[in-house]
Amino acid sequence: MNSVDDHPRSLAVAVGLVVLLVVYGSLYPFQWNLSSPQAFIWRGRVGLVDLVENIVLFLPLGALLGWAAQGRPRRLFIFATWWVVALVLASVLQWLQKYLPRTPALSDVIFNMAGYTLGWVAGFAARWRVGHLLRRHQGWADADRYTLVLIALWWVAELYPLIPTLDVSSVAHNIKSLWQQDMWQPRRMLLHVGMAVMGLSAVAHLARSAHLAHRARASALAAAMALLAGKFVVVGQSPGLAVVLGIGGGWLLWRWIDTWAPGRRWAAAAWASLATYLLDALWPWAWRTPPDDMAWMPFASSLSTWVQSAITARALECLCFGAMLWSTVRNGALLTGMTLCTAVLALACEWTQRYLPTRTAEITSVLLAVGMGWLLSACTPARGTRRAAV
């Protein structure tokens, strides 16, 4: 199983994108006040949310570099070099926040570096563990690693924050939602049907590409059952019967599609992802006049509110975009052309959202579509993106 560090260009692009996201997240909303800078806070109380956000901000950078450094000589030197780079970056960003409506503090730099270090250790250990498993199970070396991305997005979209509850009353609340919520929620039900089809298609193909075709359907059933169980034991779910029926119906639909020939199977997965995205993007199908303005600054709505509230929505979009690209490319389409088409589709839907109540039209979805296309390219073996259908 290859990774981005097997392709130096992909690794450089990945690191550049992560750094760009760190800079963007740190300097948003870019409202500079150079005449009256704030005081830099050298000592002060630290909130839990602020602590977690600053650790998470630099966690991906450390994880990516730690993953890439595993198996290379002078690993300690690589870690130390990038630690200094991360320290300079975090310090500069905090100092620039003096001129923004943010809170510049030394504690943020410390937590940024803690996130980088934790990410490095996690990435380094994960790469070592993966290598160990691949040596023991050679079949997994040929597994389609892009399916892991789709599965992760599916689980985040369904089960965020992925933290099991230790409170019995929370589990009871999730169970009571089965008869307390309205069963007839067609949009909610169909969204979960579509997500299940996409996620189960990825699970089954992961097993088949790892030479475990005889376990593909059993693995998909286990994934669906685990997801259903998670709906009752993970924090903040309250699924209701509509969600349970949607996941169960998605498994039945996928099970039927999985009996088809490969070409028709991939086409069905592409149509399912397209329908799911359109159902999510164009709801509530009611028009308003005059239309709202288009927000051209990426992630504006996510960063202007509590970021966690937007994670599931962005994960669903990425899952739909990724499944569309993955299934159509496996069916013979060109990745570049499909990425362009998906980005244009996202732009058209966002532009339409200017006329939809309760929706915010912004450029974020277009960037996510392009990003999923690049990720598929980075996760594809060097022999090309047009692989034989399985």
N, C-alpha and C positions, 0 to 999 in steps of 0.2 A: 504494500500500500504506500504509494508515493505521497508526498506532501509538498506544500508550496516551496519549502527550502530546497527541494530537488531542482527547482527552476529558479535561479538567482533573480531573474527579472520579476517573477511573481512575488518572491519574498520582498524585494525592494518596493514593489507597488503596494503590497500589503502593509509594510511598515510605514510607508508614506501616507497611506489612507488612515491608519490608526493615529499617527501623529496629527494629521489634519483634523480628525474628529476631536482629539484632545484639545487642540488650539481653538477649534470652533466652539466646543462646549465650554471652555474656560473664558472666552471673550464675548460670548453672546450676552446682550443683544447689540454689541458694537456701538453703543451710544456714548461717545467719548466726551469727557468734560476735562479738557486740559488746563483750564484756568483755576479750577478748585479741586485738586486731588484729595482723596480721602487719606486718613492716617492709616499707616500699616500697623496691624494688630500683632504685636510680638508675643503677648500673653493674654489669655482669655479663656472663657468657658467654651467647651466644644459640644455641639449637639450631636446626637446619635445619627440623625439623617445626614448631617454634613460630613461626619466621619465616614460613613458608608459610601457616600457619593464620591468623596475624594479618593478613597481606596479603589473603588470600582473604576474610576476614570483612567487610572494608569495600569490596571490589572491586565487588559488585553495586550498592551505593549510588552509588558514583561513576559506574559505567557507565550506570545509569538516568538520573541527572541530566545526565550529559554528552550522552546521546542526546536528552533532552528539550530541552537548551539549543541544539542545532544549529539554525541559521537564525533564532535570536531575537536581538534587540538586547541590548547590554550583557552579552554572554556572559561577559566577564572578571569583571564585578561579580557575576554569578550564581555563578561558580566560587568567587570569593573568599568570598562570603557563606556558601555551603555548606561551604567548607573550614573556616571558623571554627566553624560548627555541628558538623561532624564532629570537629574537634579537641576541642571542649568535651565532646561525647558520649564520645569515646574516653578522655579524661582522667578524667571522672567515673566511667566504668565501671571503669577500672583502679584508681581510688582506692577504690571500693566493694569491689573484690576483696580488700582488706586484711582484710575481715571474713568472707571466704569461704575454703573450702579450695582456693584458686587461688594463682597466683603473680603479684602485682601488680608491674609493671616499667615503667620509662620506655621501654625498647626496644619494648614492645608498642604503645605510643601511636605511636611513630615508624613502625613497620611498618603500623599501621592507617592512618595518613595516606598512607603510600606506596601502600597498596592503593587508597585513595580516589582519589588522583591518577592512578594507572595506569588505574583503572576509568573515570574521567572522560575521559581521553585516548582510551581504546579506544572508549567509547561515542560520543564526539563524532566521531571519525574514521569509525566504522562507519556512523553516520547520514549523514555526508557522502558516504561511498562508496555507500551504498544509494540516496540521492537521485540521485547521478550515474548509477548504473545504470538507475534508473527513467526518467530523462530519455532515455536511449538506447534502452531497451526498454520501451515504454509498456504492453505486454501484462502485464508483471509487476505493474503498479499494481493490477490486479484480483485478484492471487493471494490465495488463502486463507492468511493468515499463521499461523493456528493450526496448519496442517499442519507448519510449521517447528518448532513446539514439540514436536509428536508425533515428528517425525523425529529431533530432537535427543535426546529421551528414549529413543527406540529405540536410537540409537547409543551413548548412555551406558550403558544397561542391557546392551548386548551387548559393548561394546568399552572400557569404563572400564579404565584411565585415559587411553585415546586417544593414548598415546605409543608411537610405533614403536620397536622394539628395534634397537639397533646391534650386538647380540651374535649371531653366527651360531649359536652353540650354543642360544640361546633359540628361534630359529626352528626349529632341528632338534628341540628338545624339543616344540614345538607340533606338528610334523609326526608325530613318533613317537607322540604321544598317540592318533593315529588307530587304531593297532593295540594300543597298550598299555592303553588304557582299555576297560572293558566296553561293548560296543556296545548291549546291551539295557538302556537307561536310559529307560523310557517317560515318566516325569514330565519329565525334562530335555529329551527330544526334543519332547514336546508343548508345553512352555513356549516353545521356540524356534519351533515351528510357529506358535503364536498370536502371538508378537511379530513374526514375519515378515509375517503377514497384516495386522496393524495398521500396521506401518511401511510396507509396500508400498502399502497403501491410501492412506496419507497422501502418499507420493511421487507416485503416479499422479494423485491429485486436485490436488496442487500444480501439476503440469504442465497439467492440464485447465483449472484456474481461471486459469492464466496464458496461456490461448489457445494451448497447445501440445499439444492433444489427440492429434495424430498422433505425438507422442513420449512419450506417457504410459507405454506398456508397455515401450518401450526404456529409459526412465529407471528404471522399476522393476527391470528386469533388471540394469542397470548398478549400481543401489544394492545389490541382492542379491549380485552378484559382488564388489563392493568390500567388503561386509561379510564375506563368506567369506575374502577375501584378508586383511582385517584380523585375522581370528582366528588367523592364522599369523605376522603381523609386529608385532602390538601386544603390549606388555609384559604378561606374566602371564595369558595366555589358556588354553593347554592344552585346546583344545576337545574333542578326542575325536570319534569318528565319530558319536556320538549327536547332537552339536550340529550338525555339518555336514549330516547327514541331516535334522535338524529345520529348518534354514534352507532347504535345498533343497526339502523337502516343503512348507514354508510358501509358497515361491514358486509351486510347482505348484498348491497349493490356491487361492492368491490369483488365479493366472492363470485358473483355472476360474471362480471367483466373479466375476471382472471381466467375463465374458461375459454376466452376468445383467442384467436390467433394473435401473435405478437403485434402486428401492425395495427389491427383494430383495437387492441388493448392499449397501446400507447396513445392512439387517437382519442379513445374514451377518457384517458387520464388528462389529456390536454383540454378536452371540452369541459370536463368536470372542474378543472382549475380555473378556466376562463369564466364559466358560469358562476362559480363561487366568488370570484373577484368582482364581477359585474353586480352580483346581488349585494355585495358589501359596499361597493363604491357608489352605487346609484340610488341607494335607499335614502329617503323614504318615497321617492318617485312623486314628489309634490313640488310645484314650481313657485318661485317667488320673483317678484319684480320690485325695484330694480335689482340686478344681480350684485353680489358682493365682489370686492376686489380680490384678485389673485395674489397670494403671498409668495413672493419670489425668493424669500430667504428660507433655506431648508430647515426643517425641524422647528419652525417657528411656534406652531401650536403645542408641540411636545415640550419645548423648553420654557414656554411661557406659563405652563401649568406644572403639576407634579409629574415628573418624567415617568414614574411607574404606571400611571394611568394610561399611557400611550404604548406601552411595551407590547401588550397583546395585539393591539391593532396593527402595529408595525410588523410584528411577527406573522400575522395572518397575511398581510400584503406580500411579504417576502416569500412565504410559503406558496402563495398563488403564482407569483412571478417565477419562482424557482421551479415549480412543478410544470408550468407552461413551457419554459425553456428546455428543461430536462427531457420531458416526454416528446416534444416535437423534434428536438435534435436527435434523440434515439430513433425517431421514425424517419430520419433522413434529412431534416432541415438544416440549414446553415446557421451556426450559432450567432454570427455577427448580424445577419439579416433578422433573425428572430428576436435578438436583443433590441434592435432598432424598432421593430414592430411593437414589441411589448412596451418600450418606452413611449412610443407615440400613443398607444392605447391608454397608458397611465395618464399622459398629459391630457388626452381628450376627456377622460373621466373626471380628472381634477378640474378642468375648465367647465365641465357640466355642473360640478358641485357648486359653482358660483350661483346657480339658480335653485339649489336645493336647500330647504331650511335645516337648521341644526348642523350643517356641514361646513368645513373650513377648506377652501381650495388653496393648495400650496404645491410647490415643486418637489416636495420630498419623495413622493411616490415614483416620480421619473428617475430620480437618483437611485432609489432602491432597485428599480428594474435593471438599470445599467450595472449596479453593483452585483446583483445576482448573476447577470451574464458574465461578468468578469470572474466571479467565484467559480462558476461552472467551467470556465476556461482554465482557471488555475488548478482545479481538481481533476482535470481530464488528462490522461496519460499523453505523453509526447507524441504518440503515433497518430493523434488527431482526435477531433471531437466527434466525428461521425463514426460511431461504433456500431457493430452489428446488433440488431435487435435480439433480445433474449425473451 
